[in-house]
Amino acid sequence: MQQDEAHSDEDVPYYEDVSPGSGALPPVAWLPGSDARRLSLNGTWRFRLSPTATTEDEGFARPEYDDSAWAGLAVPGHWVLQGHGAPAYTNTGYPFPVDPPRMPDENPTGDHRYAFELPADWPAGATVLRFGGVESCARVWLNGTELGHFKGSRLPHEFEVGALLRPGPNVLAVRVHQWSSGSYLEDQDQWWLPGVFREVELRQRPEGAVRDVFVHAGYDHRTGDGTLRVDCAPAGRVTVPELGLDLATGESATVPVAPWTAETPRLYDAELATPGERVRLRIGFRTVAVEDGLLKVNGRRLLLRGVNRHEFHPAHGRALTADVMRRDLLLMKQHNINAVRTSHYPPHPAFLELCDELGLWVVDECDLETHGFAQQGWRDNPVDDERWTPALLDRARRMVERDKNHPSVIMWSLGNECGTGRGLSAMAAWMRERDPSRPLHYEGDPSCADTDVYSRMYADHAEVERIGRRTEEPLRDAALDARRRSLPFVLCEYAHAMGNGPGGLSDYQRLFETYERCQGGFVWEWIDHGLRQETADGIPYHAYGGDFGEELHDGNFVCDGLVFPERTPSPGLVEYKKVIEPVRIEAVGPDTAPGAVRVTNLQDFADLSALVFPWRYEVEGRPVAEGTLAVPPLLPGESAELKLPPPADSPPVGEALWTVRAVLAEDTAWAAAGHEVAWGQLPAGPRPVPRPLTSAVAPRRGEGGTIALGPGVFDAATGVLSGFDGRAVTGPRLDVWRAPTDNDEGAPWQPGQRCGPEWRRIGLHRMRHRTDAVVAAGDALIVRTRVAPAATALGFRVVHRWTSDGAALRVEVAVTPEGDWPAPLPRLGLRMGVDGDLSAVRWFGGGPGEAYPDTSAAARVGRWALSVDELQTPYVRPQENGARIGVRWAELRRPDGTGLRIEGEPDFFLTARRWTTEELDAARHTPDLVPGDRVWLHLDHAQHGIGSQSCGPGVLSRYRLDAAPATFAFTFRPAE
Ligand code: IPT
């Protein structure tokens, strides 16, 4: 067959060639504060979508083209979120055939036009047209003249347009292809969202204006001096009034300064003046170094309490406003987070400005991921193919040049999950040369040949411990191994926050605090990427992969954040806040009556003078006394032991606890005075043993095949409680099933047993109950049952021993597993249905939020009150949720105040909801959960831990719920 010349490899169209683009200006620093004119081109543009890229009609770029039939489109924005086409989610698989750099004919292409008026007084001369970010390839015309094209979605691109601008009306035309060669480099785990999603603007460039500036501001912790040098083209002067500095660019000055750290984000206002422009700079003095095997800033080891942050908004995708960025950062600071990895691309530059201002350590990551090539053993990986190196270098340059002046950026990251190769090494070499002041990060190369820190994702606790001891498995190459073993260690991703979880955070934190090499990490990830949708009847919910009819998708793997899509904190964030608290408050002395508290400053730079320490003494959750603890302004790493005043009521009547909190003494940029940073609780005496219920009445035969015992009525045939205090109840019966969480389900590639699938295989979701005996034995009613799934000999023998004092009813439950259980149990407890109007819950125990065995750090003992509805955690994909831990007693009341009180021996997990576990398990989205006429209560003696197996290690052995004999009891009373 003749080769068709028009389709030879050499002839690929611009959007498929491997070049980074054509016609754009070299990348420079982002300089928001300038006295040169700017004109925003954001607004409602005109838009037309074509299904393919091969549209020949370029006439649309002509100013006079009639676009009146086109739709309106908000820019910045993604067209797929504005009614044109649909978003699509894949994790690692490319949603197009892997044949780099080619793309299928179906390549949605959006033609954009924007007519704008240039102000009459806009100065003649140079003007730059700046695109903050366009996914994935844009070809640009101004007033009919083509400027060029570019790829590199989350990177800025600028064109010189001064000669093309005209006073009055101008027309900008942009053709955007959803798919391009660049898409092969942008295989990040997120929605594919084409469009002009960051701002577009004109920047006037006066004669003698700043072309580029590089601020070098180091800090010498030995002398307390900062050294400033500002390199600029063209030359000019820099003034820093607060430091009395006035120096030429290129010249350096050393003066005493207050350093910049994430804890103390001290910025100095400065001005750079060149012949044509005045630019505001905000200078933070700090020095980053890898020294003595540690990552240090200003001479001190850092502990990174980080998150991975994608740019995401549930309605606008990656088009974020400054308010949304600020909201993220305020939430992070308020939850003790001190570091962000900008996974997996440079964020909007305004975000970094905010990081400078509010104080966060930033790992700025390049817009590069080629994960889909892993499926073919990295064959044809662009990262190891010289033809792609210019594109890779272009991405490295665009990031470093744009972001080089931010004190918050302490490391450059080459990208994410792109294997290894010559292109990556070339990027690293260029970055080192251009900016030797920042260490390099990249996780995907185990040899660490190009990096300055050893970084891993999802390593389990045991491995992190080995790394901490520097006894990890060696690399085959001895020299590389020795080098890697000398590097500091970070977990660039850990604790997969998908659905309920992550579990095991405290256990990681203990390792980071024990081994200096382990310098913390970044939870995966900050936010659930659920897209805001409505059902046909207007019920809001969040969509995930597959909800837009994608033929290939990865479901709800895109919802794995510490905040829900609308940026409300999930229990995982509350847990993380407690685990990473920068001050530790703990008991010293005997467990039951410590009497003294140890306060430790876990910060790296600041003393404790910004905090005050209120305490409170509570009995049965009721405040009895309070005051303020005088804590000295401890330096980082220091601790002090302080006595608490002796309780006035000793011995207390009930369970007595001290709660000591660390709160902000004064307003800060990120939270108001009084904001709680850390807390600790100490018992003030032994926990009282619940009063035994004296059985005073005996079971007797009732009417219609029932047995009565005190306030309880039982079905004589099954022995199941059917009434309590004159109201119908269902159960309680033994229950071991929970609606598997994402972490229970586990990811197929994770090692170890995946609980969810195993539980279903055993049949825990379809247990059968058999009654073996319902007998009176003195004052007690004994009910023996066997609870087991079909097709197996596995099961549980259960003995219920019911007694009553006439007013209350107590059941003692003894459970004996039968058979060789191949998996842990989801839960072990009783399930019971009660009246649906028992909707107000009060309890004394752990709260106020959800907690499971390995997610319980944030649960504090107190008296809490929430409605049944408020007890639910609205995970984007419904799953087990809402347990309250360590519950001593709980009361459920009707609006008229009557209700039911449940006391546990020992304390228990309480879960209450308006649907059954089976309904919860079947639900795919929140609107699938429809309240029934019952409240279903789970009174659990135990729960299996949560772990992080949706993309990490499973439940640690100490949090496993293995099938084993157990006894526990509950007392039911009418609420008083
Ligand atoms: C890791 C990715 O880096 C991240 O983008 C995200 O996909 C995360 O996993 C899971 O949510 S890669 C994984 C295969 C370990």
Residues whose N, C-alpha, C, O or C-beta is under 5 A from the ligand:
A	BS01	IPT	D189 N416 E417 F557 C951
